[in-house]
Each structure stands twice: as structure tokens, then as C-alpha cells.
């Protein structure tokens, strides 16, 4: 699945017992600053890529990863302020 993601995103995947993938983002400061992207551009690009994963996740896992991603993005934005 990682071939679907842009190289600017570092995503680690672990197999869950549902056979779905949960993504974990690292290097948030680098992620947000890739190629001069603004925070909003980076956020939109990240959600667009992760949406491919959300489609295959059971509902509770879907909510869990979206919540995690929002938290990481909020922290990254605060760190840049």
C-alpha cells in the first residue's frame, strides 16, 4: 500500500486483526514543510492519501485513525506557531 502514498509522507503500517491497516505518521515537522507546502496544503494531501485506507477499515478503526491524524496535525500546527 505504501506505493500509493507520496514520498513526502512517512507512514508505517501494521496489520490489525481485522486485516485492515492502521497508519502511524512520523516526522511531522518535515511532513508539514515538504516543498514549501502550507499547513493546509499538507493537511489536505494527507487526508486525501489516508482516505484510501479509511475505505477498508472497520468503522471503529476508521474513527480511531482519523482522530489520531487530527491530533497529530493539531500538534504539528501548534509546534510551528
PyMOL Python script that loads the backbone (N, CA, C, O; Angstrom):
from pymol import cmd

cmd.read_pdbstr("""\
ATOM      1  N   UNK A   1       0.812  -1.199   0.000  1.00  0.00           N
ATOM      2  CA  UNK A   1       0.000   0.000   0.000  1.00  0.00           C
ATOM      3  C   UNK A   1       0.851   1.256   0.000  1.00  0.00           C
ATOM      4  O   UNK A   1       0.407   2.304  -0.470  1.00  0.00           O
ATOM      5  N   UNK A   2       2.063   1.168   0.518  1.00  0.00           N
ATOM      6  CA  UNK A   2       2.870   2.376   0.634  1.00  0.00           C
ATOM      7  C   UNK A   2       3.191   2.996  -0.724  1.00  0.00           C
ATOM      8  O   UNK A   2       3.510   4.183  -0.794  1.00  0.00           O
ATOM      9  N   UNK A   3       3.113   2.214  -1.805  1.00  0.00           N
ATOM     10  CA  UNK A   3       3.384   2.790  -3.119  1.00  0.00           C
ATOM     11  C   UNK A   3       2.319   3.803  -3.531  1.00  0.00           C
ATOM     12  O   UNK A   3       2.547   4.589  -4.451  1.00  0.00           O
ATOM     13  N   UNK A   4       1.173   3.802  -2.875  1.00  0.00           N
ATOM     14  CA  UNK A   4       0.118   4.762  -3.186  1.00  0.00           C
ATOM     15  C   UNK A   4       0.355   6.116  -2.527  1.00  0.00           C
ATOM     16  O   UNK A   4      -0.278   7.109  -2.888  1.00  0.00           O
ATOM     17  N   UNK A   5       1.264   6.151  -1.564  1.00  0.00           N
ATOM     18  CA  UNK A   5       1.471   7.365  -0.786  1.00  0.00           C
ATOM     19  C   UNK A   5       2.637   8.167  -1.341  1.00  0.00           C
ATOM     20  O   UNK A   5       3.631   7.591  -1.783  1.00  0.00           O
ATOM     21  N   UNK A   6       2.526   9.485  -1.324  1.00  0.00           N
ATOM     22  CA  UNK A   6       3.638  10.302  -1.794  1.00  0.00           C
ATOM     23  C   UNK A   6       4.847  10.117  -0.892  1.00  0.00           C
ATOM     24  O   UNK A   6       4.703   9.858   0.303  1.00  0.00           O
ATOM     25  N   UNK A   7       6.032  10.249  -1.458  1.00  0.00           N
ATOM     26  CA  UNK A   7       7.251  10.020  -0.686  1.00  0.00           C
ATOM     27  C   UNK A   7       7.427  11.043   0.425  1.00  0.00           C
ATOM     28  O   UNK A   7       8.226  10.828   1.336  1.00  0.00           O
ATOM     29  N   UNK A   8       6.696  12.153   0.370  1.00  0.00           N
ATOM     30  CA  UNK A   8       6.815  13.171   1.404  1.00  0.00           C
ATOM     31  C   UNK A   8       6.217  12.724   2.734  1.00  0.00           C
ATOM     32  O   UNK A   8       6.478  13.346   3.764  1.00  0.00           O
ATOM     33  N   UNK A   9       5.425  11.662   2.730  1.00  0.00           N
ATOM     34  CA  UNK A   9       4.793  11.190   3.956  1.00  0.00           C
ATOM     35  C   UNK A   9       5.477   9.930   4.456  1.00  0.00           C
ATOM     36  O   UNK A   9       5.661   8.972   3.705  1.00  0.00           O
ATOM     37  N   UNK A  10       5.850   9.935   5.723  1.00  0.00           N
ATOM     38  CA  UNK A  10       6.397   8.731   6.332  1.00  0.00           C
ATOM     39  C   UNK A  10       5.265   8.051   7.076  1.00  0.00           C
ATOM     40  O   UNK A  10       4.844   8.513   8.137  1.00  0.00           O
ATOM     41  N   UNK A  11       4.779   6.968   6.529  1.00  0.00           N
ATOM     42  CA  UNK A  11       3.674   6.241   7.158  1.00  0.00           C
ATOM     43  C   UNK A  11       4.115   4.811   7.431  1.00  0.00           C
ATOM     44  O   UNK A  11       4.675   4.138   6.566  1.00  0.00           O
ATOM     45  N   UNK A  12       3.853   4.370   8.640  1.00  0.00           N
ATOM     46  CA  UNK A  12       4.153   2.989   8.996  1.00  0.00           C
ATOM     47  C   UNK A  12       2.830   2.251   9.125  1.00  0.00           C
ATOM     48  O   UNK A  12       1.873   2.772   9.698  1.00  0.00           O
ATOM     49  N   UNK A  13       2.780   1.046   8.594  1.00  0.00           N
ATOM     50  CA  UNK A  13       1.526   0.300   8.628  1.00  0.00           C
ATOM     51  C   UNK A  13       1.684  -0.971   9.451  1.00  0.00           C
ATOM     52  O   UNK A  13       2.697  -1.665   9.360  1.00  0.00           O
ATOM     53  N   UNK A  14       0.689  -1.256  10.236  1.00  0.00           N
ATOM     54  CA  UNK A  14       0.673  -2.523  10.964  1.00  0.00           C
ATOM     55  C   UNK A  14      -0.628  -3.238  10.630  1.00  0.00           C
ATOM     56  O   UNK A  14      -1.677  -2.609  10.487  1.00  0.00           O
ATOM     57  N   UNK A  15      -0.552  -4.537  10.510  1.00  0.00           N
ATOM     58  CA  UNK A  15      -1.742  -5.330  10.191  1.00  0.00           C
ATOM     59  C   UNK A  15      -2.571  -5.492  11.468  1.00  0.00           C
ATOM     60  O   UNK A  15      -2.046  -5.898  12.505  1.00  0.00           O
ATOM     61  N   UNK A  16      -3.840  -5.180  11.392  1.00  0.00           N
ATOM     62  CA  UNK A  16      -4.715  -5.386  12.548  1.00  0.00           C
ATOM     63  C   UNK A  16      -5.354  -6.758  12.439  1.00  0.00           C
ATOM     64  O   UNK A  16      -5.239  -7.420  11.408  1.00  0.00           O
ATOM     65  N   UNK A  17      -6.024  -7.188  13.495  1.00  0.00           N
ATOM     66  CA  UNK A  17      -6.672  -8.497  13.446  1.00  0.00           C
ATOM     67  C   UNK A  17      -7.875  -8.501  12.506  1.00  0.00           C
ATOM     68  O   UNK A  17      -8.445  -9.560  12.243  1.00  0.00           O
ATOM     69  N   UNK A  18      -8.267  -7.334  11.997  1.00  0.00           N
ATOM     70  CA  UNK A  18      -9.355  -7.267  11.014  1.00  0.00           C
ATOM     71  C   UNK A  18      -8.814  -7.363   9.589  1.00  0.00           C
ATOM     72  O   UNK A  18      -9.584  -7.400   8.629  1.00  0.00           O
ATOM     73  N   UNK A  19      -7.494  -7.403   9.456  1.00  0.00           N
ATOM     74  CA  UNK A  19      -6.894  -7.407   8.136  1.00  0.00           C
ATOM     75  C   UNK A  19      -6.827  -6.017   7.529  1.00  0.00           C
ATOM     76  O   UNK A  19      -6.514  -5.867   6.348  1.00  0.00           O
ATOM     77  N   UNK A  20      -7.120  -4.995   8.331  1.00  0.00           N
ATOM     78  CA  UNK A  20      -7.059  -3.612   7.856  1.00  0.00           C
ATOM     79  C   UNK A  20      -5.716  -3.002   8.253  1.00  0.00           C
ATOM     80  O   UNK A  20      -4.970  -3.581   9.042  1.00  0.00           O
ATOM     81  N   UNK A  21      -5.426  -1.851   7.708  1.00  0.00           N
ATOM     82  CA  UNK A  21      -4.173  -1.183   8.028  1.00  0.00           C
ATOM     83  C   UNK A  21      -4.417   0.067   8.858  1.00  0.00           C
ATOM     84  O   UNK A  21      -5.343   0.838   8.604  1.00  0.00           O
ATOM     85  N   UNK A  22      -3.559   0.246   9.861  1.00  0.00           N
ATOM     86  CA  UNK A  22      -3.590   1.463  10.656  1.00  0.00           C
ATOM     87  C   UNK A  22      -2.291   2.201  10.359  1.00  0.00           C
ATOM     88  O   UNK A  22      -1.212   1.615  10.443  1.00  0.00           O
ATOM     89  N   UNK A  23      -2.385   3.473  10.015  1.00  0.00           N
ATOM     90  CA  UNK A  23      -1.198   4.250   9.681  1.00  0.00           C
ATOM     91  C   UNK A  23      -0.708   5.048  10.873  1.00  0.00           C
ATOM     92  O   UNK A  23      -1.494   5.527  11.690  1.00  0.00           O
ATOM     93  N   UNK A  24       0.579   5.179  10.952  1.00  0.00           N
ATOM     94  CA  UNK A  24       1.200   5.968  12.007  1.00  0.00           C
ATOM     95  C   UNK A  24       2.148   6.964  11.342  1.00  0.00           C
ATOM     96  O   UNK A  24       3.015   6.557  10.568  1.00  0.00           O
ATOM     97  N   UNK A  25       2.004   8.250  11.623  1.00  0.00           N
ATOM     98  CA  UNK A  25       2.815   9.278  10.978  1.00  0.00           C
ATOM     99  C   UNK A  25       4.002   9.633  11.857  1.00  0.00           C
ATOM    100  O   UNK A  25       3.862   9.798  13.068  1.00  0.00           O
ATOM    101  N   UNK A  26       5.167   9.750  11.241  1.00  0.00           N
ATOM    102  CA  UNK A  26       6.363  10.202  11.934  1.00  0.00           C
ATOM    103  C   UNK A  26       6.884  11.437  11.211  1.00  0.00           C
ATOM    104  O   UNK A  26       6.465  11.752  10.098  1.00  0.00           O
ATOM    105  N   UNK A  27       7.799  12.122  11.866  1.00  0.00           N
ATOM    106  CA  UNK A  27       8.482  13.268  11.262  1.00  0.00           C
ATOM    107  C   UNK A  27       7.503  14.344  10.819  1.00  0.00           C
ATOM    108  O   UNK A  27       7.590  14.855   9.702  1.00  0.00           O
ATOM    109  N   UNK A  28       6.574  14.681  11.699  1.00  0.00           N
ATOM    110  CA  UNK A  28       5.559  15.683  11.361  1.00  0.00           C
ATOM    111  C   UNK A  28       6.160  17.025  10.934  1.00  0.00           C
ATOM    112  O   UNK A  28       5.675  17.600   9.960  1.00  0.00           O
ATOM    113  N   UNK A  29       7.177  17.552  11.600  1.00  0.00           N
ATOM    114  CA  UNK A  29       7.706  18.848  11.145  1.00  0.00           C
ATOM    115  C   UNK A  29       8.161  18.810   9.687  1.00  0.00           C
ATOM    116  O   UNK A  29       7.896  19.745   8.932  1.00  0.00           O
ATOM    117  N   UNK A  30       8.843  17.735   9.287  1.00  0.00           N
ATOM    118  CA  UNK A  30       9.280  17.599   7.900  1.00  0.00           C
ATOM    119  C   UNK A  30       8.079  17.443   6.974  1.00  0.00           C
ATOM    120  O   UNK A  30       8.061  17.991   5.872  1.00  0.00           O
ATOM    121  N   UNK A  31       7.091  16.706   7.420  1.00  0.00           N
ATOM    122  CA  UNK A  31       5.879  16.491   6.625  1.00  0.00           C
ATOM    123  C   UNK A  31       5.218  17.811   6.263  1.00  0.00           C
ATOM    124  O   UNK A  31       4.851  18.039   5.111  1.00  0.00           O
ATOM    125  N   UNK A  32       5.071  18.670   7.249  1.00  0.00           N
ATOM    126  CA  UNK A  32       4.342  19.917   7.046  1.00  0.00           C
ATOM    127  C   UNK A  32       5.109  20.867   6.124  1.00  0.00           C
ATOM    128  O   UNK A  32       4.493  21.665   5.417  1.00  0.00           O
ATOM    129  N   UNK A  33       6.437  20.792   6.121  1.00  0.00           N
ATOM    130  CA  UNK A  33       7.246  21.736   5.353  1.00  0.00           C
ATOM    131  C   UNK A  33       7.685  21.219   3.984  1.00  0.00           C
ATOM    132  O   UNK A  33       8.483  21.875   3.315  1.00  0.00           O
ATOM    133  N   UNK A  34       7.193  20.078   3.555  1.00  0.00           N
ATOM    134  CA  UNK A  34       7.615  19.496   2.283  1.00  0.00           C
ATOM    135  C   UNK A  34       7.349  20.454   1.120  1.00  0.00           C
ATOM    136  O   UNK A  34       6.227  20.930   0.946  1.00  0.00           O
ATOM    137  N   UNK A  35       8.372  20.729   0.337  1.00  0.00           N
ATOM    138  CA  UNK A  35       8.252  21.512  -0.902  1.00  0.00           C
ATOM    139  C   UNK A  35       7.491  22.818  -0.706  1.00  0.00           C
ATOM    140  O   UNK A  35       6.768  23.255  -1.601  1.00  0.00           O
ATOM    141  N   UNK A  36       7.648  23.440   0.454  1.00  0.00           N
ATOM    142  CA  UNK A  36       7.026  24.733   0.686  1.00  0.00           C
ATOM    143  C   UNK A  36       5.526  24.692   0.899  1.00  0.00           C
ATOM    144  O   UNK A  36       4.866  25.731   0.900  1.00  0.00           O
ATOM    145  N   UNK A  37       4.978  23.487   1.082  1.00  0.00           N
ATOM    146  CA  UNK A  37       3.538  23.385   1.328  1.00  0.00           C
ATOM    147  C   UNK A  37       3.145  24.161   2.577  1.00  0.00           C
ATOM    148  O   UNK A  37       3.887  24.197   3.558  1.00  0.00           O
ATOM    149  N   UNK A  38       1.992  24.770   2.533  1.00  0.00           N
ATOM    150  CA  UNK A  38       1.436  25.372   3.741  1.00  0.00           C
ATOM    151  C   UNK A  38       0.856  24.250   4.597  1.00  0.00           C
ATOM    152  O   UNK A  38       0.733  23.113   4.141  1.00  0.00           O
ATOM    153  N   UNK A  39       0.506  24.571   5.822  1.00  0.00           N
ATOM    154  CA  UNK A  39      -0.101  23.569   6.698  1.00  0.00           C
ATOM    155  C   UNK A  39      -1.372  23.015   6.072  1.00  0.00           C
ATOM    156  O   UNK A  39      -1.586  21.802   6.071  1.00  0.00           O
ATOM    157  N   UNK A  40      -2.222  23.899   5.537  1.00  0.00           N
ATOM    158  CA  UNK A  40      -3.491  23.441   4.959  1.00  0.00           C
ATOM    159  C   UNK A  40      -3.267  22.542   3.743  1.00  0.00           C
ATOM    160  O   UNK A  40      -3.987  21.560   3.562  1.00  0.00           O
ATOM    161  N   UNK A  41      -2.277  22.868   2.910  1.00  0.00           N
ATOM    162  CA  UNK A  41      -1.982  22.018   1.752  1.00  0.00           C
ATOM    163  C   UNK A  41      -1.527  20.637   2.211  1.00  0.00           C
ATOM    164  O   UNK A  41      -1.944  19.618   1.661  1.00  0.00           O
ATOM    165  N   UNK A  42      -0.664  20.619   3.227  1.00  0.00           N
ATOM    166  CA  UNK A  42      -0.170  19.341   3.748  1.00  0.00           C
ATOM    167  C   UNK A  42      -1.311  18.537   4.362  1.00  0.00           C
ATOM    168  O   UNK A  42      -1.390  17.321   4.186  1.00  0.00           O
ATOM    169  N   UNK A  43      -2.192  19.227   5.085  1.00  0.00           N
ATOM    170  CA  UNK A  43      -3.324  18.551   5.722  1.00  0.00           C
ATOM    171  C   UNK A  43      -4.243  17.914   4.677  1.00  0.00           C
ATOM    172  O   UNK A  43      -4.646  16.759   4.815  1.00  0.00           O
ATOM    173  N   UNK A  44      -4.567  18.676   3.638  1.00  0.00           N
ATOM    174  CA  UNK A  44      -5.453  18.151   2.591  1.00  0.00           C
ATOM    175  C   UNK A  44      -4.815  16.966   1.870  1.00  0.00           C
ATOM    176  O   UNK A  44      -5.478  15.962   1.610  1.00  0.00           O
ATOM    177  N   UNK A  45      -3.543  17.085   1.552  1.00  0.00           N
ATOM    178  CA  UNK A  45      -2.854  15.996   0.852  1.00  0.00           C
ATOM    179  C   UNK A  45      -2.823  14.732   1.710  1.00  0.00           C
ATOM    180  O   UNK A  45      -3.024  13.623   1.214  1.00  0.00           O
ATOM    181  N   UNK A  46      -2.569  14.920   2.995  1.00  0.00           N
ATOM    182  CA  UNK A  46      -2.515  13.776   3.903  1.00  0.00           C
ATOM    183  C   UNK A  46      -3.875  13.088   3.999  1.00  0.00           C
ATOM    184  O   UNK A  46      -3.953  11.863   3.913  1.00  0.00           O
ATOM    185  N   UNK A  47      -4.931  13.854   4.175  1.00  0.00           N
ATOM    186  CA  UNK A  47      -6.265  13.257   4.260  1.00  0.00           C
ATOM    187  C   UNK A  47      -6.648  12.565   2.960  1.00  0.00           C
ATOM    188  O   UNK A  47      -7.270  11.503   2.988  1.00  0.00           O
ATOM    189  N   UNK A  48      -6.290  13.144   1.831  1.00  0.00           N
ATOM    190  CA  UNK A  48      -6.600  12.507   0.547  1.00  0.00           C
ATOM    191  C   UNK A  48      -5.949  11.138   0.441  1.00  0.00           C
ATOM    192  O   UNK A  48      -6.566  10.189  -0.043  1.00  0.00           O
ATOM    193  N   UNK A  49      -4.692  11.032   0.898  1.00  0.00           N
ATOM    194  CA  UNK A  49      -3.994   9.752   0.837  1.00  0.00           C
ATOM    195  C   UNK A  49      -4.566   8.760   1.844  1.00  0.00           C
ATOM    196  O   UNK A  49      -4.765   7.588   1.523  1.00  0.00           O
ATOM    197  N   UNK A  50      -4.827   9.227   3.053  1.00  0.00           N
ATOM    198  CA  UNK A  50      -5.330   8.316   4.085  1.00  0.00           C
ATOM    199  C   UNK A  50      -6.753   7.853   3.804  1.00  0.00           C
ATOM    200  O   UNK A  50      -7.173   6.803   4.291  1.00  0.00           O
ATOM    201  N   UNK A  51      -7.493   8.627   3.024  1.00  0.00           N
ATOM    202  CA  UNK A  51      -8.858   8.223   2.667  1.00  0.00           C
ATOM    203  C   UNK A  51      -8.856   6.869   1.951  1.00  0.00           C
ATOM    204  O   UNK A  51      -9.807   6.097   2.074  1.00  0.00           O
ATOM    205  N   UNK A  52      -7.793   6.589   1.210  1.00  0.00           N
ATOM    206  CA  UNK A  52      -7.667   5.285   0.552  1.00  0.00           C
ATOM    207  C   UNK A  52      -7.664   4.161   1.585  1.00  0.00           C
ATOM    208  O   UNK A  52      -8.189   3.076   1.337  1.00  0.00           O
ATOM    209  N   UNK A  53      -7.072   4.432   2.738  1.00  0.00           N
ATOM    210  CA  UNK A  53      -7.031   3.430   3.794  1.00  0.00           C
ATOM    211  C   UNK A  53      -8.359   3.353   4.542  1.00  0.00           C
ATOM    212  O   UNK A  53      -8.809   2.267   4.906  1.00  0.00           O
ATOM    213  N   UNK A  54      -8.986   4.512   4.771  1.00  0.00           N
ATOM    214  CA  UNK A  54     -10.226   4.555   5.545  1.00  0.00           C
ATOM    215  C   UNK A  54     -11.304   3.665   4.937  1.00  0.00           C
ATOM    216  O   UNK A  54     -12.083   3.045   5.661  1.00  0.00           O
ATOM    217  N   UNK A  55     -11.349   3.601   3.624  1.00  0.00           N
ATOM    218  CA  UNK A  55     -12.374   2.828   2.921  1.00  0.00           C
ATOM    219  C   UNK A  55     -12.361   1.365   3.357  1.00  0.00           C
ATOM    220  O   UNK A  55     -13.405   0.712   3.386  1.00  0.00           O
ATOM    221  N   UNK A  56     -11.176   0.852   3.696  1.00  0.00           N
ATOM    222  CA  UNK A  56     -11.036  -0.569   4.007  1.00  0.00           C
ATOM    223  C   UNK A  56     -11.071  -0.862   5.504  1.00  0.00           C
ATOM    224  O   UNK A  56     -10.968  -2.021   5.906  1.00  0.00           O
ATOM    225  N   UNK A  57     -11.212   0.161   6.323  1.00  0.00           N
ATOM    226  CA  UNK A  57     -11.190  -0.053   7.767  1.00  0.00           C
ATOM    227  C   UNK A  57     -12.594  -0.268   8.322  1.00  0.00           C
ATOM    228  O   UNK A  57     -13.545   0.375   7.880  1.00  0.00           O
ATOM    229  N   UNK A  58     -12.723  -1.174   9.294  1.00  0.00           N
ATOM    230  CA  UNK A  58     -13.995  -1.283  10.006  1.00  0.00           C
ATOM    231  C   UNK A  58     -14.280   0.044  10.710  1.00  0.00           C
ATOM    232  O   UNK A  58     -13.350   0.785  11.029  1.00  0.00           O
ATOM    233  N   UNK A  59     -15.537   0.346  10.951  1.00  0.00           N
ATOM    234  CA  UNK A  59     -15.921   1.658  11.475  1.00  0.00           C
ATOM    235  C   UNK A  59     -15.128   2.115  12.706  1.00  0.00           C
ATOM    236  O   UNK A  59     -14.628   3.239  12.694  1.00  0.00           O
ATOM    237  N   UNK A  60     -14.985   1.308  13.770  1.00  0.00           N
ATOM    238  CA  UNK A  60     -14.239   1.792  14.950  1.00  0.00           C
ATOM    239  C   UNK A  60     -12.786   2.132  14.629  1.00  0.00           C
ATOM    240  O   UNK A  60     -12.239   3.093  15.170  1.00  0.00           O
ATOM    241  N   UNK A  61     -12.160   1.350  13.752  1.00  0.00           N
ATOM    242  CA  UNK A  61     -10.770   1.621  13.373  1.00  0.00           C
ATOM    243  C   UNK A  61     -10.685   2.903  12.550  1.00  0.00           C
ATOM    244  O   UNK A  61      -9.743   3.681  12.700  1.00  0.00           O
ATOM    245  N   UNK A  62     -11.658   3.119  11.691  1.00  0.00           N
ATOM    246  CA  UNK A  62     -11.721   4.323  10.873  1.00  0.00           C
ATOM    247  C   UNK A  62     -11.742   5.561  11.763  1.00  0.00           C
ATOM    248  O   UNK A  62     -10.971   6.497  11.553  1.00  0.00           O
ATOM    249  N   UNK A  63     -12.627   5.559  12.755  1.00  0.00           N
ATOM    250  CA  UNK A  63     -12.745   6.700  13.665  1.00  0.00           C
ATOM    251  C   UNK A  63     -11.455   6.886  14.452  1.00  0.00           C
ATOM    252  O   UNK A  63     -11.009   8.014  14.662  1.00  0.00           O
ATOM    253  N   UNK A  64     -10.859   5.786  14.885  1.00  0.00           N
ATOM    254  CA  UNK A  64      -9.638   5.860  15.691  1.00  0.00           C
ATOM    255  C   UNK A  64      -8.492   6.511  14.915  1.00  0.00           C
ATOM    256  O   UNK A  64      -7.801   7.382  15.444  1.00  0.00           O
ATOM    257  N   UNK A  65      -8.292   6.098  13.676  1.00  0.00           N
ATOM    258  CA  UNK A  65      -7.175   6.657  12.914  1.00  0.00           C
ATOM    259  C   UNK A  65      -7.443   8.112  12.537  1.00  0.00           C
ATOM    260  O   UNK A  65      -6.516   8.921  12.536  1.00  0.00           O
ATOM    261  N   UNK A  66      -8.684   8.462  12.219  1.00  0.00           N
ATOM    262  CA  UNK A  66      -8.981   9.855  11.891  1.00  0.00           C
ATOM    263  C   UNK A  66      -8.737  10.754  13.094  1.00  0.00           C
ATOM    264  O   UNK A  66      -8.213  11.859  12.955  1.00  0.00           O
ATOM    265  N   UNK A  67      -9.116  10.276  14.272  1.00  0.00           N
ATOM    266  CA  UNK A  67      -8.891  11.047  15.493  1.00  0.00           C
ATOM    267  C   UNK A  67      -7.401  11.227  15.734  1.00  0.00           C
ATOM    268  O   UNK A  67      -6.952  12.315  16.095  1.00  0.00           O
ATOM    269  N   UNK A  68      -6.633  10.159  15.535  1.00  0.00           N
ATOM    270  CA  UNK A  68      -5.185  10.212  15.710  1.00  0.00           C
ATOM    271  C   UNK A  68      -4.542  11.227  14.761  1.00  0.00           C
ATOM    272  O   UNK A  68      -3.708  12.038  15.163  1.00  0.00           O
ATOM    273  N   UNK A  69      -4.950  11.158  13.501  1.00  0.00           N
ATOM    274  CA  UNK A  69      -4.382  12.063  12.499  1.00  0.00           C
ATOM    275  C   UNK A  69      -4.705  13.511  12.839  1.00  0.00           C
ATOM    276  O   UNK A  69      -3.836  14.376  12.733  1.00  0.00           O
ATOM    277  N   UNK A  70      -5.937  13.789  13.244  1.00  0.00           N
ATOM    278  CA  UNK A  70      -6.302  15.159  13.626  1.00  0.00           C
ATOM    279  C   UNK A  70      -5.445  15.646  14.789  1.00  0.00           C
ATOM    280  O   UNK A  70      -5.006  16.796  14.801  1.00  0.00           O
ATOM    281  N   UNK A  71      -5.208  14.777  15.761  1.00  0.00           N
ATOM    282  CA  UNK A  71      -4.388  15.141  16.913  1.00  0.00           C
ATOM    283  C   UNK A  71      -2.957  15.455  16.485  1.00  0.00           C
ATOM    284  O   UNK A  71      -2.386  16.453  16.924  1.00  0.00           O
ATOM    285  N   UNK A  72      -2.369  14.605  15.624  1.00  0.00           N
ATOM    286  CA  UNK A  72      -1.005  14.853  15.149  1.00  0.00           C
ATOM    287  C   UNK A  72      -0.914  16.166  14.385  1.00  0.00           C
ATOM    288  O   UNK A  72       0.024  16.940  14.580  1.00  0.00           O
ATOM    289  N   UNK A  73      -1.887  16.416  13.518  1.00  0.00           N
ATOM    290  CA  UNK A  73      -1.860  17.639  12.718  1.00  0.00           C
ATOM    291  C   UNK A  73      -2.032  18.875  13.594  1.00  0.00           C
ATOM    292  O   UNK A  73      -1.402  19.903  13.350  1.00  0.00           O
ATOM    293  N   UNK A  74      -2.879  18.776  14.610  1.00  0.00           N
ATOM    294  CA  UNK A  74      -3.065  19.895  15.539  1.00  0.00           C
ATOM    295  C   UNK A  74      -1.771  20.180  16.282  1.00  0.00           C
ATOM    296  O   UNK A  74      -1.377  21.338  16.419  1.00  0.00           O
ATOM    297  N   UNK A  75      -1.108  19.136  16.762  1.00  0.00           N
ATOM    298  CA  UNK A  75       0.166  19.310  17.475  1.00  0.00           C
ATOM    299  C   UNK A  75       1.230  19.908  16.561  1.00  0.00           C
ATOM    300  O   UNK A  75       2.002  20.774  16.972  1.00  0.00           O
ATOM    301  N   UNK A  76       1.260  19.436  15.314  1.00  0.00           N
ATOM    302  CA  UNK A  76       2.251  19.958  14.368  1.00  0.00           C
ATOM    303  C   UNK A  76       2.010  21.437  14.100  1.00  0.00           C
ATOM    304  O   UNK A  76       2.957  22.221  14.029  1.00  0.00           O
ATOM    305  N   UNK A  77       0.758  21.817  13.951  1.00  0.00           N
ATOM    306  CA  UNK A  77       0.420  23.219  13.695  1.00  0.00           C
ATOM    307  C   UNK A  77       0.808  24.079  14.893  1.00  0.00           C
ATOM    308  O   UNK A  77       1.360  25.166  14.720  1.00  0.00           O
ATOM    309  N   UNK A  78       0.526  23.604  16.105  1.00  0.00           N
ATOM    310  CA  UNK A  78       0.883  24.345  17.316  1.00  0.00           C
ATOM    311  C   UNK A  78       2.396  24.487  17.440  1.00  0.00           C
ATOM    312  O   UNK A  78       2.891  25.529  17.870  1.00  0.00           O
ATOM    313  N   UNK A  79       3.128  23.448  17.068  1.00  0.00           N
ATOM    314  CA  UNK A  79       4.592  23.484  17.158  1.00  0.00           C
ATOM    315  C   UNK A  79       5.184  24.516  16.208  1.00  0.00           C
ATOM    316  O   UNK A  79       6.244  25.080  16.480  1.00  0.00           O
ATOM    317  N   UNK A  80       4.506  24.762  15.102  1.00  0.00           N
ATOM    318  CA  UNK A  80       5.002  25.730  14.119  1.00  0.00           C
ATOM    319  C   UNK A  80       4.608  27.151  14.466  1.00  0.00           C
ATOM    320  O   UNK A  80       5.185  28.096  13.928  1.00  0.00           O
ATOM    321  N   UNK A  81       3.632  27.328  15.358  1.00  0.00           N
ATOM    322  CA  UNK A  81       3.134  28.672  15.709  1.00  0.00           C
ATOM    323  C   UNK A  81       4.112  29.385  16.623  1.00  0.00           C
ATOM    324  O   UNK A  81       3.866  30.523  17.023  1.00  0.00           O
TER     325      UNK A  81
END
""", "prot")
cmd.dss("prot")
cmd.show_as("cartoon", "prot")
cmd.util.cbc("prot")
cmd.orient("prot")
